[in-house]
Amino acid sequence: MTDSETATDSNHTTTNLAIEYDADPIRIRDPVAEALGVLDSGDPFVVSYEDVVKAAGHSCPTASGAFRIAQLGLDALYPDDRPVRSEVEVHAAGPREDATYGVMGRLVSYVTGAAQEDGFGGLAGGIGDRRDLLQFDAFEPETPAPTFRFRRTDTGKTVQVTYHVSEVPDGGPALGALQQILDGSATAEQRDAFSDAWHGRVRAVLSDDSLFTVEAVDAE
């Protein structure tokens, strides 16, 4: 790790979240940030799960699943190098209007930069162009589980990540206190038990690779 990477990582050690997670961050280069001097050449942005929580406004198995989908997909696409924003296409199996795919697609876009037609158009010459790199209803999945494909535009290499959300631990009876928490009638003990159960599910998603399947996809 370079000194600049260490400095970049240190910017993510301070957070105002009430809960802490132990999850490796995603490191991704951005040619626009490098060109404009936001990053030194070759240095990545460091995107933590806490960053994704801030983008989503909450932490849940959907948000943590999106983080891991992006992380595992990028790791498989770039086993020996840093992923690069504007060089990664993201294809979602489901529609943007779907409650799961819509949220996950937005968070995967936050990490990768891949966007629909309203995305950043890049600098002169199209450097860093992110438009039309995110597509929904892009392919027919073999399972109802959330499934995304990631494709390198420079090589055509494509990988598919499936999130077996039905296998995420259910959290037990403590989650039944949510309504009381929302209406303010929950006891401190109920709040604590709910928090432990809820964030235990999130931590399981962040740490259990068996909840995901990553596979190569033949170029079309």
Summary of the structure (lengths in Angstrom):
residues: 220
radius of gyration: 18.3
end to end distance: 36.5
largest distance: 59.0
contacts: 666
relative contact order: 0.15
helix: 42%
strand: 15%
